[in-house]
């Protein structure tokens, strides 16, 4: 997807995140793109979804706790350290700018053809 197409989508995600996250009863907002039939859902086309939870899910709580532990132990931001390593390695990098870094969930493989 070109920047002309994904930039408005990111702006919409920010708007929805801020609106939902500002609600007192919401503790966690999860925004993602669903790949449709590749993951076995009934809506076969790719589409975005947003979940707003009244609690922080256990896995996210563990990640937050690990981030805090890393900060206390090293004085550094865990996510910043991970992003720096991803940028240094480069194999999973998709795009970056002053606001974010996007990485693939897997290292691309290249055929020897």
Secondary structure, DSSP 8 states (H G I E B T S, - for coil): --HHHHHHHHHHHHHHHHHHHTSTT--EEEEEEE-GGGGT-S--S-EEEEEEESS--HHHHHHHHHHHHHHHHHSS-HHHHHHHHHHHH-TTEEEE-SS-EEE-SS-------
